[in-house]
Every structure is written in structure tokens, then in C-alpha cells.
């Protein structure tokens, strides 16, 4: 099923993705082709998040494997010590023979001596029984640990296969997207650069407005600074961007971090300043303010408390589609910052119609 993803994606795209005589200019062709690329990128995104999921799970499984191996080494060491002690005791008993309790008691001259001899016999017998019980327990523990290691190693192998399959499907989809726009690469690159430049202007305006807001110490606490922005498709929209409050909240700090990367190219699996995918952007931004998030939308959905739509605050993580394969970070005013899809850049957009819910991770 995974291997067929690339074929399905191509079939879903109209034939008009390639240049044709009905389009008046190469720029118009590039804009149409870029819209097709956005559609393809949206279709690839579930596979990208499945890849991210496999990476996250594999990291945990590898940690489990390392822990199991360490525990097995400890148990084997304990087992060896117990075996050595029991062997030594058995050899001593064989050499000198087992003492006779009755004879030892009859040889004592006082009640206290009799009790001491009896306690010594009991302690010796309990020690031997304890060694035997310990050996049995260690052997059972060792068996369980080895079984757990085997299960973890099998799971790791499965996850590695899943990761490789998803990567193959993603790369195939990206390669096919490139073939669909053959001859329009320069025009599309120019469109992406224009979008990145707009987002950079937006970032600078946002940072300037935040600085002005912080310096306006004599202004009321409800004063708002608003700036405009752009959305997918490079179209301008008139709704103002509501900047995060300067109250020092963790969410506002995370938004400020994410805003620094407006215009950064989308890179599938990316989680660093050179390029981000949707969950990579949010996990990176929150990591900079001390909040650890997994690089996978499904995990981030469970790494915070649910927030009703009418109580969203800047920094809340917003999720889309029934399988949660896309997400962004709410910034206020019904808008979010997110990394949309292949061929696009980190940008500010209105919340999508396929809204699934929100989480506050701090």
C-alpha cells in the first residue's frame, strides 16, 4: 500500500500541471503549477508524519533495547555471583560433611549455648535456601528480560522497514512533482523567493512592533499593535496579525522564536533552522524555551492539555485533519504560523477549515 502512494498522488493531479498554450505566460503557468505542487505536498504530508512517527518510535525502542541489555548484564552478573556462592557452600559441605544438630546440642553446657547452636544451624540452612531461591528468581528474570529484548529488536526492525518505505514513497512523490513542473523551475523558485521575502518583511515588522510594545511603558495594557501578512498562494489578506502578548508566557516566547523563521523553506523531516516540516517547526520553537516535544504531530497531540477553540492563546498547538497530519502554532486573531508543505516556506496563515483541535504544551 505504501509503495503505491506515489502513483496515487500523480493520478490525483490534473493533466494541466504541465505548461500548455492556454496559459498566457510562464509566470501564470508557474503559479498554476505551484498550486498543483501545494496539492501534491498536502497529499504527501500524511506519509511524512508517518515517517516522523517511525523515527520517534524507533528512538524510544532503541532506548528500550539499550536498557534491556544493561539489565540483562546486571542479572547475569548477579546470577554468576549466586552460583559461585552456592557452589562454594556445596563444596564445603562435601569436604567436611554436614554437622549433626542433635550431637552439637548435646555437647553444649548451657541453654544459651544450645540456642546459639540452633540459631546457627537455622541461619546456615536459610542461607542455602536463599541462594537457591535467588538463583531461581534470577533465571526467571533473565528469561523475561531476554524475551523483552527480542520483542524490542523485532519492533525496531519493523520500524526501520516502515521508515524506509515511507521515505521511498516521499522521495518518489517529490521526484514526480519535479517532473510535473519541468521547464518552470526558475519561475517557481522566483515565486518561492518572493513569498520568503514577504515573510521576512512580516517577521521584521512583527519584531519591531513587539519591541515598540515593550517600550511603551506608559501605554495601557490593552494596547494592540497589528500588521498585515500573506497566505498560501502568495495572495495578500487584509486581516491584521494579532501579536502575542508580552507577558513573558511560555507560549508567547515560543511564538517569538517561530517568527524568526518566517520564510524558511519547508523540508520534510526537517527540525532545524535550515528547514522545517510542520511538527519540526513547533518542536524546535518550544525546545528553545525549555519545553520538549516529539517531532511527530500524533505525539504532540498528547503532549499537552486540550484547549477549546474559543480559549486559544498564542503558542497553543493547533491540529488539522482527522489523522492530525498537519499542525501549526496559534499566534492570535484566528491565525497561525506553520510550515505548510514541500515547495513552500514557513508562513502565517488563517486557521484551516479542517481544524481538529488544539493543545497547550506547557
ABEGO torsion letter per residue (X at the ends): XAAAAAAAAAAABBAAABBBAABABAAAAAAAAAAAAAAAAAAAAAAAAAAAAAAAAAAAAAAAAAAAAAAAAAAAAAAAAAAAAAAAAAAAAAAAEBBBAAAAAAABABAAAAAAAAAAAAAAAAAAAAAAAAAAAAAAAAAAAAAAAAAAAAAAAAAAAAAAAAAAAAAAAAAAAAAAABGAAAAAAAAAAAAAAAAAAAAAAAAAAAAAAAABAABBAABBBBBBBBBBGGBBBABBBBBBBAAGBAAAAAAAAAAAABGBBBBBGBABAAEBBAAAAAAAAAAAAGBBBBBBAAAAAAABBBBBAAABBBGBBBBBEAAGABBBBBAEGGBBBBBABBGBBBBBBBBBAABAEBBBAX
